[in-house]
C-alpha cells in the first residue's frame, strides 16, 4: 500500500505539473486552455474526495490507534487538506466564471493558482517526509492490506477514468515528466 501511496503522489505531482504549465502560460501573459484547466481541477477534486481523503482518514485512524502521539501530525495534515480543498474549490469557481466570459482578474487567478500549487506540493512533501515513514514503521503489511480493502476503487481505476473522461488531460498527464519522489 505504501508503494501505491507513493505512486499516487507521483501521479498527483504530474497533474500539478500540468497546472504549472498552464500557470506559466498565464504568467507569460497568454491565455491557457481553461477547458483543460477545468478538467485538471475537476479530476483532482474528484480524486481527492473519492480516494485520497478516505485513504488518508483510514490511515490516520489506524496509525493513531498504535501511535497516539501522531495526533498532532495527522490533525495538521487534515487541516492542510481542508485548506487545499478550499483553495481548489475557489479556483474551480473562478474557472467557471472565466468559461462563462465573466470578468475575473487574471493576475489574481494566476496568484491563486500559484499559491494552490505551492500548498499542494508542500502537503505532498509533508506526507512523504513525515506521515509515510510513520505508516511504514507502525503499520504492518496485513494492516495496510486491510485498509486497502476498505477503500473505494483504487488509483489504477481512477487513472483509467481519467483516460476515458478527460482524454486531452490524460494526454498531457502522460507527457508530464515523471517526478522524483
N, C-alpha and C positions, 0 to 999 in steps of 0.2 A: 504494500500500500504506500509506503514512503517513496518507492520508485514512481508510483502513479502521481503522488503529490508533486514530486519534482518535475515530472513530465507536464503536469497541469500548469506549473509555474512557467516552464519553458514556453508552453503554448500561449499563456497569457502574455508573457513578455513579447512574443511575436505579434500578438494583437495590438499591444501597446506601441510596438514599433510602427505598425501600420498607421495608428493615430498620430504618432510622432512625425511621420512623413507628411500627413495632412496639416499638422501644425506648422511644419516648415514651409509648406506652400502658403499658408496664411501669413507667416512672418515675412515671407518674400513679397507680400502684397498681392498675391494672386488668390483666386477663389478655388478652394479644393472641391472635389466631388462630394457635396454634402449628402447625397444619397448613400454613398459608400460610408461616410462618417456615421450616418444614421444606422446603417447595417452593423457596423462595429459596436456602436453604443448599445443597440438592441441586443446583439448577441452577448455582449459582456453582462448586461443586466440579467438576461435570461439564464446565463451560465452561473452567475453569482447566486441568483435566487434558487435555481433548481438543483445545483450541485455543490458549489463551493460553500455556501452558507450552511447547508445541512451537514456537510462533511466536517467543517470546522467546529460546528456545535457539538457533534458526536465525539470528535477527537478531544475537544476541550473537556467535556463532561467525563470521559474515560480517564483522561490524564489527571484531572482534579481528584478523581476517586483514589488514585495511587500516589499523587503528589500534590497535596493541598496547597503547598507554598507556591504553586504555579498560578494561583488565582490572580495575582496582580498582573502577570503577563497575559493571561487569557482575557481578563477584563479589558486591558489596554488594547489588545488586538481586536476584541469585539467592538469597542468604541471606535477604533480606527476604521473598522469595516463599515460601521454605520455612517461615518463621515464620508467614506469613499462612495458609498451608495448615494448619499445625498448630493455629493458633487456630480455624480454621473446622472442623477435624475435632473439636476439643473441644466446640465449640458443637453440632455435629451429634450427638455422643454425649449431650450434656445434653438436647437436644431429644427424642432417642429416649426417654430416661428420663422426661421430662415427659409425653410422649404415652402412656407406659405407667403413668402416675399414680404414678411413684416420687417420693420427696421430693427435690427439688432446690431449694436456697435461691434464691429469685427475685432477691434483691439481688446475689448472686454472679453469677447468669446475666446480669442486666442490666449489671453491671460488665464482664463478659467480652464481651458483645455490643458495648458502647460502645468497649472497647479494640480489638476487632476492626475496627469501623467506622473508628475513627481511624487505625489502622495501614494499612488498605486504602486509605483516601483519601490518606494520606501516600505510599504506594507509587505510586499513580496519579500524584500530583503530581511525584514524583521522576522517573518515566518521562517524563512530559510535558515537564518542565523540563530534564532532564539527558540522557536517552537519545535521545529523539526528535530533538533538534537535531543530535546526532552522527550519527544514521542519515541524516538529511536531507543533511548535509554530506558524508558519506563513502561513502554507498552510492548507486549510480546507479539510475535507474528500471529499467534492464534487470536489475540485480542483485536489486532488490526484487521485480520480476515473477517472476524465477526462484525466489526464496524462496517467493513466494505459491503457486507450482505444487507445491511440496514439502509444503504443509500439508494437513491433513485438511480436510473441508468447512468453508467459511467462516462468518463471523458471520451472514450473512443466513440461511443454512440453520439455524444454531443458534437464531435468533430464531423461525423457523418451527416448530422443535421445541418451543420454549418455548410458543408459541401452542397447539400440539396437545397437549403433555404436561401443561402446567400452565395451564389456561385462566383460573383465578382469579388466579394470579400475573401472567399476561400482561395481564389487565385492569388490575391495579394498576400494572404496569410502564408501560402505555400512559398511565395517568393521572398518573404521576410527572412533575414538571417537567423540561423539557429543560435539562440542566446547561450552564453556560458553561464551555467548555474552551479 
